[in-house]
Amino acid sequence: MSALETGGFKWVRTDDLPWRASRMAAGVLVKDVAVTDGWEMQIVRFAPGARFPIHTHESPEFLFILEGELVQAGRRLGPGWASVASAGTIDEDVYSETGCVFVLVDRAS
C-alpha cells in the first residue's frame, strides 16, 4: 500500500482492491485502502468463527461495522455501529460468530 503525500487526495475503488490474509489471525482478510500521515485505513472481513488474539492498542483505533456482527469487549456490534479504542486499551476477545466486514482506521505499523 503506497502512502499518500501531504496535501494530496487519493480516491480508491475498494471493490478493485485484492483481499490478503491478515497477519493477526486465521479466517481474517484485509483490503489495504490507504496510508497517510502515519494512519492507515483498511477493510477487514472476518469469516464466521474468526477471532483476534489478545492485543494492546499502541494508538487509537476506529472501527465501523458494514456487514454482519462483531463482538468486542462483550458488546455485539452490527451494521452502523462504531467502536473507538484509546491507546493502551486491551482487546481480550474480539470475534465474529456470523462473519462481518468493517472499516478499520489505526496507526500504520
Buried (B, 14 or more C-beta within 10 A) or exposed (E): BEBBEEEEEEEBEEEEBEEEEBEBBEBBBBBBBBBBEEBBBBBBBBBEEBBBEEBEBEBBBBBBBBEBBBBBEEEEBEEEBEBEBEEEBEBEEBBBBBBBBBBBBBBBE
